[in-house]
Amino acid sequence: MLTRADLIQNESLRLSKALGCFGGLAVGDTMGELARSDFYRERYGVITNLYGSTQSTDDTEFAVLTAKIVIACGGHLTDEVVYEHWMKYVVEDGIRDRSGIVSLGARQNLIR
């Protein structure tokens, strides 16, 4: 089993593992979104492949945003750091295209 020390010492392995985690998250998120669709369930049954114009949801977007924030602040998260990044990426850049109601509500709360 890999240890924290293994990942600290091996940048290539660390990057590979991080990319694998984000890839797995995005694929799982997309497949879960497909499984919520009556059309896809009726047409394909249990979802085991990605079809057509599938896409991830705001869950994946916010996982990536969280990683960006942690990297940008060097792991020293504060309320101010999170607020600053949410204002930049969520409020100013917008999340309207693929956002769920909870994300849009969070955006409105930040604006207020």
Biopython code that builds the backbone (N, CA, C, O; Angstrom):
import numpy as np
from Bio.PDB.StructureBuilder import StructureBuilder

atoms = [
    (1, "MET", "N", (0.825, -1.166, 0.000)),
    (1, "MET", "CA", (0.000, 0.000, 0.000)),
    (1, "MET", "C", (0.882, 1.247, 0.000)),
    (1, "MET", "O", (1.906, 1.297, 0.681)),
    (2, "LEU", "N", (0.471, 2.244, -0.768)),
    (2, "LEU", "CA", (1.226, 3.488, -0.813)),
    (2, "LEU", "C", (1.062, 4.254, 0.490)),
    (2, "LEU", "O", (0.016, 4.224, 1.137)),
    (3, "THR", "N", (2.135, 4.940, 0.843)),
    (3, "THR", "CA", (2.077, 5.782, 2.031)),
    (3, "THR", "C", (2.126, 7.246, 1.607)),
    (3, "THR", "O", (2.421, 7.560, 0.454)),
    (4, "ARG", "N", (1.843, 8.112, 2.527)),
    (4, "ARG", "CA", (1.942, 9.547, 2.263)),
    (4, "ARG", "C", (3.367, 9.899, 1.830)),
    (4, "ARG", "O", (3.567, 10.705, 0.922)),
    (5, "ALA", "N", (4.345, 9.289, 2.484)),
    (5, "ALA", "CA", (5.756, 9.541, 2.151)),
    (5, "ALA", "C", (6.053, 9.138, 0.706)),
    (5, "ALA", "O", (6.797, 9.826, 0.008)),
    (6, "ASP", "N", (5.469, 8.018, 0.259)),
    (6, "ASP", "CA", (5.666, 7.589, -1.132)),
    (6, "ASP", "C", (5.197, 8.664, -2.098)),
    (6, "ASP", "O", (5.876, 8.957, -3.082)),
    (7, "LEU", "N", (4.046, 9.251, -1.823)),
    (7, "LEU", "CA", (3.485, 10.273, -2.712)),
    (7, "LEU", "C", (4.268, 11.579, -2.640)),
    (7, "LEU", "O", (4.453, 12.254, -3.652)),
    (8, "ILE", "N", (4.724, 11.930, -1.451)),
    (8, "ILE", "CA", (5.524, 13.154, -1.310)),
    (8, "ILE", "C", (6.814, 13.038, -2.106)),
    (8, "ILE", "O", (7.244, 14.005, -2.735)),
    (9, "GLN", "N", (7.432, 11.868, -2.085)),
    (9, "GLN", "CA", (8.720, 11.678, -2.738)),
    (9, "GLN", "C", (8.619, 11.479, -4.245)),
    (9, "GLN", "O", (9.614, 11.649, -4.949)),
    (10, "ASN", "N", (7.446, 11.122, -4.758)),
    (10, "ASN", "CA", (7.322, 10.774, -6.169)),
    (10, "ASN", "C", (6.256, 11.654, -6.835)),
    (10, "ASN", "O", (5.071, 11.322, -6.821)),
    (11, "GLU", "N", (6.685, 12.765, -7.410)),
    (11, "GLU", "CA", (5.754, 13.723, -8.012)),
    (11, "GLU", "C", (4.946, 13.109, -9.147)),
    (11, "GLU", "O", (3.753, 13.383, -9.274)),
    (12, "SER", "N", (5.573, 12.293, -9.963)),
    (12, "SER", "CA", (4.890, 11.645, -11.085)),
    (12, "SER", "C", (3.772, 10.725, -10.590)),
    (12, "SER", "O", (2.672, 10.723, -11.143)),
    (13, "LEU", "N", (4.056, 9.952, -9.557)),
    (13, "LEU", "CA", (3.055, 9.061, -8.977)),
    (13, "LEU", "C", (1.920, 9.875, -8.348)),
    (13, "LEU", "O", (0.746, 9.536, -8.493)),
    (14, "ARG", "N", (2.283, 10.941, -7.656)),
    (14, "ARG", "CA", (1.297, 11.813, -7.008)),
    (14, "ARG", "C", (0.346, 12.406, -8.050)),
    (14, "ARG", "O", (-0.868, 12.411, -7.847)),
    (15, "LEU", "N", (0.884, 12.901, -9.152)),
    (15, "LEU", "CA", (0.068, 13.476, -10.232)),
    (15, "LEU", "C", (-0.816, 12.412, -10.863)),
    (15, "LEU", "O", (-1.993, 12.655, -11.130)),
    (16, "SER", "N", (-0.255, 11.237, -11.102)),
    (16, "SER", "CA", (-1.019, 10.136, -11.687)),
    (16, "SER", "C", (-2.203, 9.758, -10.808)),
    (16, "SER", "O", (-3.312, 9.561, -11.306)),
    (17, "LYS", "N", (-1.973, 9.657, -9.515)),
    (17, "LYS", "CA", (-3.047, 9.296, -8.580)),
    (17, "LYS", "C", (-4.116, 10.389, -8.521)),
    (17, "LYS", "O", (-5.310, 10.091, -8.488)),
    (18, "ALA", "N", (-3.691, 11.645, -8.507)),
    (18, "ALA", "CA", (-4.646, 12.755, -8.459)),
    (18, "ALA", "C", (-5.501, 12.780, -9.722)),
    (18, "ALA", "O", (-6.719, 12.940, -9.644)),
    (19, "LEU", "N", (-4.872, 12.622, -10.878)),
    (19, "LEU", "CA", (-5.622, 12.608, -12.138)),
    (19, "LEU", "C", (-6.572, 11.414, -12.201)),
    (19, "LEU", "O", (-7.687, 11.531, -12.709)),
    (20, "GLY", "N", (-6.134, 10.274, -11.689)),
    (20, "GLY", "CA", (-7.002, 9.103, -11.643)),
    (20, "GLY", "C", (-8.220, 9.343, -10.768)),
    (20, "GLY", "O", (-9.329, 8.934, -11.111)),
    (21, "CYS", "N", (-8.013, 10.004, -9.644)),
    (21, "CYS", "CA", (-9.143, 10.321, -8.756)),
    (21, "CYS", "C", (-10.133, 11.246, -9.438)),
    (21, "CYS", "O", (-11.341, 11.012, -9.383)),
    (22, "PHE", "N", (-9.636, 12.294, -10.080)),
    (22, "PHE", "CA", (-10.543, 13.224, -10.756)),
    (22, "PHE", "C", (-11.217, 12.572, -11.959)),
    (22, "PHE", "O", (-12.387, 12.840, -12.233)),
    (23, "GLY", "N", (-10.497, 11.728, -12.673)),
    (23, "GLY", "CA", (-11.110, 11.007, -13.796)),
    (23, "GLY", "C", (-12.213, 10.089, -13.319)),
    (23, "GLY", "O", (-13.292, 10.051, -13.910)),
    (24, "GLY", "N", (-11.951, 9.349, -12.254)),
    (24, "GLY", "CA", (-12.960, 8.457, -11.684)),
    (24, "GLY", "C", (-14.166, 9.220, -11.182)),
    (24, "GLY", "O", (-15.301, 8.782, -11.367)),
    (25, "LEU", "N", (-13.932, 10.360, -10.547)),
    (25, "LEU", "CA", (-15.022, 11.196, -10.073)),
    (25, "LEU", "C", (-15.894, 11.661, -11.239)),
    (25, "LEU", "O", (-17.120, 11.571, -11.172)),
    (26, "ALA", "N", (-15.264, 12.157, -12.308)),
    (26, "ALA", "CA", (-16.018, 12.681, -13.451)),
    (26, "ALA", "C", (-16.819, 11.586, -14.148)),
    (26, "ALA", "O", (-17.974, 11.798, -14.514)),
    (27, "VAL", "N", (-16.210, 10.417, -14.331)),
    (27, "VAL", "CA", (-16.919, 9.308, -14.988)),
    (27, "VAL", "C", (-18.077, 8.836, -14.106)),
    (27, "VAL", "O", (-19.188, 8.637, -14.597)),
    (28, "GLY", "N", (-17.824, 8.657, -12.812)),
    (28, "GLY", "CA", (-18.886, 8.229, -11.909)),
    (28, "GLY", "C", (-20.011, 9.250, -11.836)),
    (28, "GLY", "O", (-21.186, 8.883, -11.801)),
    (29, "ASP", "N", (-19.662, 10.508, -11.812)),
    (29, "ASP", "CA", (-20.647, 11.584, -11.780)),
    (29, "ASP", "C", (-21.507, 11.548, -13.041)),
    (29, "ASP", "O", (-22.731, 11.661, -12.970)),
    (30, "THR", "N", (-20.861, 11.392, -14.187)),
    (30, "THR", "CA", (-21.576, 11.341, -15.459)),
    (30, "THR", "C", (-22.494, 10.133, -15.535)),
    (30, "THR", "O", (-23.645, 10.246, -15.957)),
    (31, "MET", "N", (-21.985, 8.979, -15.127)),
    (31, "MET", "CA", (-22.810, 7.770, -15.177)),
    (31, "MET", "C", (-23.977, 7.866, -14.197)),
    (31, "MET", "O", (-25.076, 7.395, -14.491)),
    (32, "GLY", "N", (-23.746, 8.464, -13.053)),
    (32, "GLY", "CA", (-24.823, 8.660, -12.097)),
    (32, "GLY", "C", (-25.885, 9.596, -12.642)),
    (32, "GLY", "O", (-27.078, 9.385, -12.425)),
    (33, "GLU", "N", (-25.457, 10.617, -13.339)),
    (33, "GLU", "CA", (-26.409, 11.553, -13.944)),
    (33, "GLU", "C", (-27.243, 10.840, -15.011)),
    (33, "GLU", "O", (-28.454, 11.041, -15.098)),
    (34, "LEU", "N", (-26.586, 10.007, -15.818)),
    (34, "LEU", "CA", (-27.318, 9.241, -16.831)),
    (34, "LEU", "C", (-28.344, 8.315, -16.178)),
    (34, "LEU", "O", (-29.458, 8.158, -16.677)),
    (35, "ALA", "N", (-27.960, 7.711, -15.066)),
    (35, "ALA", "CA", (-28.845, 6.750, -14.402)),
    (35, "ALA", "C", (-30.107, 7.412, -13.861)),
    (35, "ALA", "O", (-31.104, 6.735, -13.607)),
    (36, "ARG", "N", (-30.070, 8.736, -13.681)),
    (36, "ARG", "CA", (-31.271, 9.447, -13.220)),
    (36, "ARG", "C", (-32.268, 9.664, -14.344)),
    (36, "ARG", "O", (-33.423, 10.007, -14.091)),
    (37, "SER", "N", (-31.836, 9.467, -15.580)),
    (37, "SER", "CA", (-32.695, 9.707, -16.741)),
    (37, "SER", "C", (-33.531, 8.474, -17.067)),
    (37, "SER", "O", (-32.980, 7.404, -17.327)),
    (38, "ASP", "N", (-34.852, 8.613, -17.057)),
    (38, "ASP", "CA", (-35.729, 7.504, -17.442)),
    (38, "ASP", "C", (-35.418, 7.030, -18.857)),
    (38, "ASP", "O", (-35.436, 5.831, -19.135)),
    (39, "PHE", "N", (-35.131, 7.978, -19.750)),
    (39, "PHE", "CA", (-34.833, 7.636, -21.149)),
    (39, "PHE", "C", (-33.655, 6.676, -21.232)),
    (39, "PHE", "O", (-33.755, 5.633, -21.878)),
    (40, "TYR", "N", (-32.541, 7.012, -20.589)),
    (40, "TYR", "CA", (-31.350, 6.163, -20.659)),
    (40, "TYR", "C", (-31.569, 4.824, -19.958)),
    (40, "TYR", "O", (-31.139, 3.787, -20.463)),
    (41, "ARG", "N", (-32.228, 4.836, -18.808)),
    (41, "ARG", "CA", (-32.487, 3.568, -18.105)),
    (41, "ARG", "C", (-33.370, 2.655, -18.953)),
    (41, "ARG", "O", (-33.114, 1.454, -19.041)),
    (42, "GLU", "N", (-34.405, 3.215, -19.577)),
    (42, "GLU", "CA", (-35.289, 2.389, -20.413)),
    (42, "GLU", "C", (-34.567, 1.900, -21.665)),
    (42, "GLU", "O", (-34.781, 0.770, -22.103)),
    (43, "ARG", "N", (-33.726, 2.731, -22.233)),
    (43, "ARG", "CA", (-33.036, 2.368, -23.476)),
    (43, "ARG", "C", (-31.876, 1.414, -23.242)),
    (43, "ARG", "O", (-31.684, 0.469, -24.008)),
    (44, "TYR", "N", (-31.088, 1.659, -22.174)),
    (44, "TYR", "CA", (-29.846, 0.903, -21.972)),
    (44, "TYR", "C", (-29.861, -0.001, -20.741)),
    (44, "TYR", "O", (-28.968, -0.837, -20.597)),
    (45, "GLY", "N", (-30.829, 0.135, -19.861)),
    (45, "GLY", "CA", (-30.818, -0.646, -18.622)),
    (45, "GLY", "C", (-29.808, -0.073, -17.652)),
    (45, "GLY", "O", (-29.716, 1.145, -17.498)),
    (46, "VAL", "N", (-29.050, -0.935, -16.995)),
    (46, "VAL", "CA", (-28.011, -0.473, -16.081)),
    (46, "VAL", "C", (-26.933, 0.227, -16.896)),
    (46, "VAL", "O", (-26.447, -0.324, -17.884)),
    (47, "ILE", "N", (-26.565, 1.410, -16.499)),
    (47, "ILE", "CA", (-25.586, 2.204, -17.241)),
    (47, "ILE", "C", (-24.176, 1.660, -16.970)),
    (47, "ILE", "O", (-23.704, 1.669, -15.834)),
    (48, "THR", "N", (-23.525, 1.193, -18.021)),
    (48, "THR", "CA", (-22.149, 0.700, -17.899)),
    (48, "THR", "C", (-21.219, 1.387, -18.886)),
    (48, "THR", "O", (-20.007, 1.178, -18.834)),
    (49, "ASN", "N", (-21.757, 2.202, -19.784)),
    (49, "ASN", "CA", (-20.963, 2.941, -20.764)),
    (49, "ASN", "C", (-21.512, 4.353, -20.884)),
    (49, "ASN", "O", (-22.660, 4.616, -20.523)),
    (50, "LEU", "N", (-20.683, 5.263, -21.395)),
    (50, "LEU", "CA", (-21.135, 6.627, -21.636)),
    (50, "LEU", "C", (-21.633, 6.731, -23.074)),
    (50, "LEU", "O", (-20.979, 6.253, -24.002)),
    (51, "TYR", "N", (-22.781, 7.349, -23.250)),
    (51, "TYR", "CA", (-23.407, 7.453, -24.564)),
    (51, "TYR", "C", (-23.638, 8.906, -24.940)),
    (51, "TYR", "O", (-23.874, 9.755, -24.081)),
    (52, "GLY", "N", (-23.567, 9.181, -26.240)),
    (52, "GLY", "CA", (-23.970, 10.478, -26.769)),
    (52, "GLY", "C", (-23.263, 11.650, -26.134)),
    (52, "GLY", "O", (-22.052, 11.630, -25.914)),
    (53, "SER", "N", (-24.036, 12.660, -25.849)),
    (53, "SER", "CA", (-23.477, 13.921, -25.348)),
    (53, "SER", "C", (-23.517, 13.980, -23.828)),
    (53, "SER", "O", (-23.982, 14.965, -23.255)),
    (54, "THR", "N", (-23.038, 12.941, -23.180)),
    (54, "THR", "CA", (-23.037, 12.914, -21.717)),
    (54, "THR", "C", (-22.038, 13.917, -21.171)),
    (54, "THR", "O", (-21.054, 14.256, -21.829)),
    (55, "GLN", "N", (-22.301, 14.378, -19.982)),
    (55, "GLN", "CA", (-21.378, 15.314, -19.351)),
    (55, "GLN", "C", (-21.458, 15.176, -17.839)),
    (55, "GLN", "O", (-22.418, 14.637, -17.289)),
    (56, "SER", "N", (-20.423, 15.677, -17.192)),
    (56, "SER", "CA", (-20.418, 15.642, -15.734)),
    (56, "SER", "C", (-21.367, 16.722, -15.218)),
    (56, "SER", "O", (-21.960, 17.470, -15.996)),
    (57, "THR", "N", (-21.498, 16.788, -13.910)),
    (57, "THR", "CA", (-22.394, 17.771, -13.310)),
    (57, "THR", "C", (-21.586, 18.778, -12.502)),
    (57, "THR", "O", (-20.355, 18.768, -12.518)),
    (58, "ASP", "N", (-22.301, 19.641, -11.801)),
    (58, "ASP", "CA", (-21.616, 20.618, -10.965)),
    (58, "ASP", "C", (-20.862, 19.958, -9.817)),
    (58, "ASP", "O", (-19.991, 20.586, -9.215)),
    (59, "ASP", "N", (-21.180, 18.697, -9.502)),
    (59, "ASP", "CA", (-20.410, 17.991, -8.466)),
    (59, "ASP", "C", (-18.941, 17.912, -8.868)),
    (59, "ASP", "O", (-18.053, 18.187, -8.062)),
    (60, "THR", "N", (-18.693, 17.536, -10.117)),
    (60, "THR", "CA", (-17.318, 17.463, -10.620)),
    (60, "THR", "C", (-16.703, 18.854, -10.691)),
    (60, "THR", "O", (-15.544, 19.047, -10.323)),
    (61, "GLU", "N", (-17.480, 19.820, -11.163)),
    (61, "GLU", "CA", (-16.978, 21.199, -11.268)),
    (61, "GLU", "C", (-16.514, 21.714, -9.901)),
    (61, "GLU", "O", (-15.465, 22.350, -9.791)),
    (62, "PHE", "N", (-17.311, 21.430, -8.857)),
    (62, "PHE", "CA", (-16.950, 21.930, -7.536)),
    (62, "PHE", "C", (-15.804, 21.143, -6.910)),
    (62, "PHE", "O", (-15.068, 21.691, -6.090)),
    (63, "ALA", "N", (-15.637, 19.894, -7.267)),
    (63, "ALA", "CA", (-14.465, 19.138, -6.800)),
    (63, "ALA", "C", (-13.197, 19.742, -7.399)),
    (63, "ALA", "O", (-12.184, 19.884, -6.713)),
    (64, "VAL", "N", (-13.258, 20.096, -8.683)),
    (64, "VAL", "CA", (-12.108, 20.734, -9.340)),
    (64, "VAL", "C", (-11.856, 22.112, -8.721)),
    (64, "VAL", "O", (-10.709, 22.480, -8.465)),
    (65, "LEU", "N", (-12.920, 22.864, -8.483)),
    (65, "LEU", "CA", (-12.768, 24.172, -7.838)),
    (65, "LEU", "C", (-12.114, 24.029, -6.470)),
    (65, "LEU", "O", (-11.231, 24.813, -6.120)),
    (66, "THR", "N", (-12.536, 23.042, -5.700)),
    (66, "THR", "CA", (-11.958, 22.823, -4.378)),
    (66, "THR", "C", (-10.467, 22.517, -4.488)),
    (66, "THR", "O", (-9.667, 23.030, -3.705)),
    (67, "ALA", "N", (-10.096, 21.687, -5.454)),
    (67, "ALA", "CA", (-8.672, 21.381, -5.662)),
    (67, "ALA", "C", (-7.905, 22.643, -6.042)),
    (67, "ALA", "O", (-6.801, 22.869, -5.546)),
    (68, "LYS", "N", (-8.480, 23.467, -6.919)),
    (68, "LYS", "CA", (-7.828, 24.730, -7.306)),
    (68, "LYS", "C", (-7.581, 25.617, -6.093)),
    (68, "LYS", "O", (-6.515, 26.217, -5.952)),
    (69, "ILE", "N", (-8.580, 25.692, -5.221)),
    (69, "ILE", "CA", (-8.453, 26.541, -4.034)),
    (69, "ILE", "C", (-7.363, 26.011, -3.111)),
    (69, "ILE", "O", (-6.537, 26.779, -2.620)),
    (70, "VAL", "N", (-7.357, 24.704, -2.874)),
    (70, "VAL", "CA", (-6.352, 24.106, -1.984)),
    (70, "VAL", "C", (-4.946, 24.323, -2.546)),
    (70, "VAL", "O", (-4.021, 24.639, -1.799)),
    (71, "ILE", "N", (-4.786, 24.156, -3.852)),
    (71, "ILE", "CA", (-3.476, 24.366, -4.475)),
    (71, "ILE", "C", (-3.075, 25.835, -4.398)),
    (71, "ILE", "O", (-1.938, 26.154, -4.052)),
    (72, "ALA", "N", (-4.010, 26.733, -4.722)),
    (72, "ALA", "CA", (-3.709, 28.166, -4.737)),
    (72, "ALA", "C", (-3.270, 28.692, -3.376)),
    (72, "ALA", "O", (-2.416, 29.574, -3.297)),
    (73, "CYS", "N", (-3.853, 28.152, -2.300)),
    (73, "CYS", "CA", (-3.513, 28.668, -0.966)),
    (73, "CYS", "C", (-2.470, 27.806, -0.265)),
    (73, "CYS", "O", (-2.169, 28.022, 0.909)),
    (74, "GLY", "N", (-1.921, 26.838, -0.978)),
    (74, "GLY", "CA", (-0.898, 25.984, -0.392)),
    (74, "GLY", "C", (-1.412, 25.138, 0.760)),
    (74, "GLY", "O", (-0.650, 24.751, 1.646)),
    (75, "GLY", "N", (-2.716, 24.852, 0.745)),
    (75, "GLY", "CA", (-3.302, 24.022, 1.789)),
    (75, "GLY", "C", (-3.709, 24.776, 3.035)),
    (75, "GLY", "O", (-4.185, 24.169, 3.995)),
    (76, "HIS", "N", (-3.532, 26.097, 3.040)),
    (76, "HIS", "CA", (-3.879, 26.910, 4.209)),
    (76, "HIS", "C", (-5.246, 27.553, 3.984)),
    (76, "HIS", "O", (-5.354, 28.758, 3.755)),
    (77, "LEU", "N", (-6.289, 26.718, 4.054)),
    (77, "LEU", "CA", (-7.647, 27.186, 3.805)),
    (77, "LEU", "C", (-8.136, 28.089, 4.931)),
    (77, "LEU", "O", (-7.966, 27.791, 6.113)),
    (78, "THR", "N", (-8.732, 29.174, 4.539)),
    (78, "THR", "CA", (-9.410, 30.054, 5.489)),
    (78, "THR", "C", (-10.754, 30.424, 4.875)),
    (78, "THR", "O", (-10.984, 30.216, 3.684)),
    (79, "ASP", "N", (-11.626, 30.969, 5.690)),
    (79, "ASP", "CA", (-12.910, 31.434, 5.162)),
    (79, "ASP", "C", (-12.687, 32.454, 4.054)),
    (79, "ASP", "O", (-13.376, 32.436, 3.034)),
    (80, "GLU", "N", (-11.723, 33.340, 4.261)),
    (80, "GLU", "CA", (-11.464, 34.400, 3.287)),
    (80, "GLU", "C", (-10.988, 33.833, 1.951)),
    (80, "GLU", "O", (-11.409, 34.298, 0.892)),
    (81, "VAL", "N", (-10.118, 32.838, 1.999)),
    (81, "VAL", "CA", (-9.604, 32.223, 0.768)),
    (81, "VAL", "C", (-10.744, 31.561, -0.001)),
    (81, "VAL", "O", (-10.867, 31.742, -1.213)),
    (82, "VAL", "N", (-11.570, 30.802, 0.699)),
    (82, "VAL", "CA", (-12.693, 30.129, 0.038)),
    (82, "VAL", "C", (-13.641, 31.166, -0.548)),
    (82, "VAL", "O", (-14.066, 31.039, -1.696)),
    (83, "TYR", "N", (-13.975, 32.186, 0.227)),
    (83, "TYR", "CA", (-14.881, 33.238, -0.243)),
    (83, "TYR", "C", (-14.323, 33.926, -1.497)),
    (83, "TYR", "O", (-15.043, 34.129, -2.475)),
    (84, "GLU", "N", (-13.051, 34.277, -1.456)),
    (84, "GLU", "CA", (-12.412, 34.952, -2.594)),
    (84, "GLU", "C", (-12.509, 34.107, -3.871)),
    (84, "GLU", "O", (-12.858, 34.623, -4.932)),
    (85, "HIS", "N", (-12.206, 32.831, -3.767)),
    (85, "HIS", "CA", (-12.243, 31.958, -4.943)),
    (85, "HIS", "C", (-13.668, 31.702, -5.416)),
    (85, "HIS", "O", (-13.920, 31.664, -6.621)),
    (86, "TRP", "N", (-14.601, 31.527, -4.488)),
    (86, "TRP", "CA", (-16.004, 31.334, -4.890)),
    (86, "TRP", "C", (-16.515, 32.582, -5.604)),
    (86, "TRP", "O", (-17.225, 32.481, -6.604)),
    (87, "MET", "N", (-16.156, 33.755, -5.093)),
    (87, "MET", "CA", (-16.596, 34.990, -5.755)),
    (87, "MET", "C", (-16.029, 35.037, -7.180)),
    (87, "MET", "O", (-16.731, 35.402, -8.123)),
    (88, "LYS", "N", (-14.773, 34.670, -7.322)),
    (88, "LYS", "CA", (-14.146, 34.724, -8.646)),
    (88, "LYS", "C", (-14.729, 33.677, -9.598)),
    (88, "LYS", "O", (-15.153, 34.015, -10.703)),
    (89, "TYR", "N", (-14.752, 32.427, -9.182)),
    (89, "TYR", "CA", (-15.115, 31.345, -10.098)),
    (89, "TYR", "C", (-16.600, 31.028, -10.146)),
    (89, "TYR", "O", (-17.092, 30.538, -11.162)),
    (90, "VAL", "N", (-17.321, 31.298, -9.071)),
    (90, "VAL", "CA", (-18.736, 30.949, -9.041)),
    (90, "VAL", "C", (-19.604, 32.154, -9.382)),
    (90, "VAL", "O", (-20.505, 32.062, -10.216)),
    (91, "VAL", "N", (-19.329, 33.277, -8.738)),
    (91, "VAL", "CA", (-20.171, 34.454, -8.964)),
    (91, "VAL", "C", (-19.784, 35.177, -10.241)),
    (91, "VAL", "O", (-20.640, 35.421, -11.091)),
    (92, "GLU", "N", (-18.501, 35.529, -10.397)),
    (92, "GLU", "CA", (-18.077, 36.331, -11.543)),
    (92, "GLU", "C", (-18.038, 35.525, -12.837)),
    (92, "GLU", "O", (-18.565, 35.970, -13.857)),
    (93, "ASP", "N", (-17.419, 34.342, -12.808)),
    (93, "ASP", "CA", (-17.309, 33.529, -14.022)),
    (93, "ASP", "C", (-18.606, 32.779, -14.304)),
    (93, "ASP", "O", (-18.866, 32.404, -15.448)),
    (94, "GLY", "N", (-19.405, 32.562, -13.298)),
    (94, "GLY", "CA", (-20.710, 31.931, -13.472)),
    (94, "GLY", "C", (-20.644, 30.412, -13.500)),
    (94, "GLY", "O", (-19.642, 29.810, -13.884)),
    (95, "ILE", "N", (-21.756, 29.819, -13.076)),
    (95, "ILE", "CA", (-21.866, 28.359, -13.055)),
    (95, "ILE", "C", (-23.214, 27.947, -13.607)),
    (95, "ILE", "O", (-23.686, 26.843, -13.336)),
    (96, "ARG", "N", (-23.837, 28.820, -14.378)),
    (96, "ARG", "CA", (-25.220, 28.614, -14.782)),
    (96, "ARG", "C", (-25.456, 27.433, -15.701)),
    (96, "ARG", "O", (-26.512, 26.806, -15.612)),
    (97, "ASP", "N", (-24.537, 27.104, -16.568)),
    (97, "ASP", "CA", (-24.787, 26.088, -17.592)),
    (97, "ASP", "C", (-25.118, 24.715, -17.029)),
    (97, "ASP", "O", (-26.021, 24.045, -17.530)),
    (98, "ARG", "N", (-24.401, 24.287, -15.997)),
    (98, "ARG", "CA", (-24.599, 22.928, -15.489)),
    (98, "ARG", "C", (-24.826, 22.901, -13.993)),
    (98, "ARG", "O", (-24.522, 21.903, -13.340)),
    (99, "SER", "N", (-25.353, 23.974, -13.441)),
    (99, "SER", "CA", (-25.501, 24.043, -12.002)),
    (99, "SER", "C", (-26.839, 23.517, -11.534)),
    (99, "SER", "O", (-27.873, 23.682, -12.182)),
    (100, "GLY", "N", (-26.775, 22.882, -10.390)),
    (100, "GLY", "CA", (-28.003, 22.454, -9.736)),
    (100, "GLY", "C", (-28.561, 23.586, -8.898)),
    (100, "GLY", "O", (-27.915, 24.618, -8.722)),
    (101, "ILE", "N", (-29.745, 23.392, -8.390)),
    (101, "ILE", "CA", (-30.431, 24.429, -7.617)),
    (101, "ILE", "C", (-29.655, 24.809, -6.363)),
    (101, "ILE", "O", (-29.662, 25.973, -5.963)),
    (102, "VAL", "N", (-28.987, 23.843, -5.739)),
    (102, "VAL", "CA", (-28.211, 24.143, -4.532)),
    (102, "VAL", "C", (-27.042, 25.062, -4.876)),
    (102, "VAL", "O", (-26.758, 26.004, -4.137)),
    (103, "SER", "N", (-26.362, 24.798, -5.991)),
    (103, "SER", "CA", (-25.236, 25.634, -6.407)),
    (103, "SER", "C", (-25.692, 27.042, -6.736)),
    (103, "SER", "O", (-25.038, 28.017, -6.367)),
    (104, "LEU", "N", (-26.818, 27.145, -7.432)),
    (104, "LEU", "CA", (-27.341, 28.468, -7.766)),
    (104, "LEU", "C", (-27.775, 29.209, -6.506)),
    (104, "LEU", "O", (-27.618, 30.427, -6.416)),
    (105, "GLY", "N", (-28.320, 28.481, -5.534)),
    (105, "GLY", "CA", (-28.683, 29.104, -4.260)),
    (105, "GLY", "C", (-27.451, 29.610, -3.517)),
    (105, "GLY", "O", (-27.470, 30.695, -2.935)),
    (106, "ALA", "N", (-26.391, 28.827, -3.539)),
    (106, "ALA", "CA", (-25.134, 29.254, -2.898)),
    (106, "ALA", "C", (-24.605, 30.504, -3.568)),
    (106, "ALA", "O", (-24.126, 31.419, -2.898)),
    (107, "ARG", "N", (-24.689, 30.547, -4.888)),
    (107, "ARG", "CA", (-24.248, 31.730, -5.636)),
    (107, "ARG", "C", (-25.043, 32.959, -5.212)),
    (107, "ARG", "O", (-24.466, 34.020, -4.974)),
    (108, "GLN", "N", (-26.352, 32.823, -5.116)),
    (108, "GLN", "CA", (-27.201, 33.954, -4.710)),
    (108, "GLN", "C", (-26.856, 34.405, -3.289)),
    (108, "GLN", "O", (-26.837, 35.602, -3.003)),
    (109, "ASN", "N", (-26.588, 33.458, -2.411)),
    (109, "ASN", "CA", (-26.201, 33.821, -1.039)),
    (109, "ASN", "C", (-24.894, 34.601, -1.012)),
    (109, "ASN", "O", (-24.756, 35.552, -0.244)),
    (110, "LEU", "N", (-23.937, 34.209, -1.839)),
    (110, "LEU", "CA", (-22.659, 34.934, -1.910)),
    (110, "LEU", "C", (-22.864, 36.351, -2.424)),
    (110, "LEU", "O", (-22.250, 37.291, -1.920)),
    (111, "ILE", "N", (-23.721, 36.507, -3.419)),
    (111, "ILE", "CA", (-23.987, 37.826, -3.973)),
    (111, "ILE", "C", (-24.590, 38.733, -2.895)),
    (111, "ILE", "O", (-24.223, 39.902, -2.773)),
    (112, "ARG", "N", (-25.524, 38.171, -2.117)),
    (112, "ARG", "CA", (-26.145, 38.953, -1.031)),
    (112, "ARG", "C", (-25.110, 39.325, 0.008)),
    (112, "ARG", "O", (-25.436, 39.981, 0.997)),
]
sb = StructureBuilder()
sb.init_structure("model")
sb.init_model(0)
sb.init_chain("A")
sb.init_seg("    ")
for serial, (resi, resn, name, xyz) in enumerate(atoms, 1):
    if name == "N":
        sb.init_residue(resn, " ", resi, " ")
    sb.init_atom(name, np.array(xyz, "f"), 0.0, 1.0, " ", f" {name:<3s}", serial, name[0])
structure = sb.get_structure()
